[in-house]
Amino acid sequence: VFALTANTGWQEQIYSLPGPFDAARRQWVTKNLADGYRITSVAGDEYDKDHSQDSWSLVMTRGTAQGEQVLTGPGPWPEDWIRDHAAKGYLTSHCSGFGDHWLVVMTKTAKPAKQTTSTGGAWDDAWVREQWSGR
């Protein structure tokens, strides 16, 4: 699935090909965050037939309005980590995963906003509808 958007004001984009989120991948992300890129897309899936390895792709972009970013994973849904970073002014900006393999990115923004985060588990469309309706 691809999303192409015009007139964002974004500048250069770089991406990683699908592969494990290993030390080299983490170093690539850290270096590019320091160079002014921000994570603008994350995708993850099981890499091989025996499910022994995950595969992750990231897109990083310069020229976004996004502030400082932190990420965690892949691992189980990081509910406590999300809560701790939300208390520090971060918002969940990207997440991808399956089962107990999640990668979550949180971003500081210039305009703080109220955000409600699901507690994880199975996709709950009733919970989403409830949030949309403002109950």
Secondary structure, DSSP 4 states (H G I P E B T S, - for coil): -----SS-----EEE--SB---HHHHHHHHHHHHTT-EEEEEEEEE-STTS-SEEEEEEEESS-S---EEEEEEES--HHHHHHHHHTTEEEEEEEEETTEEEEEEEE-SS---------SS--HHHHHHHHHT-
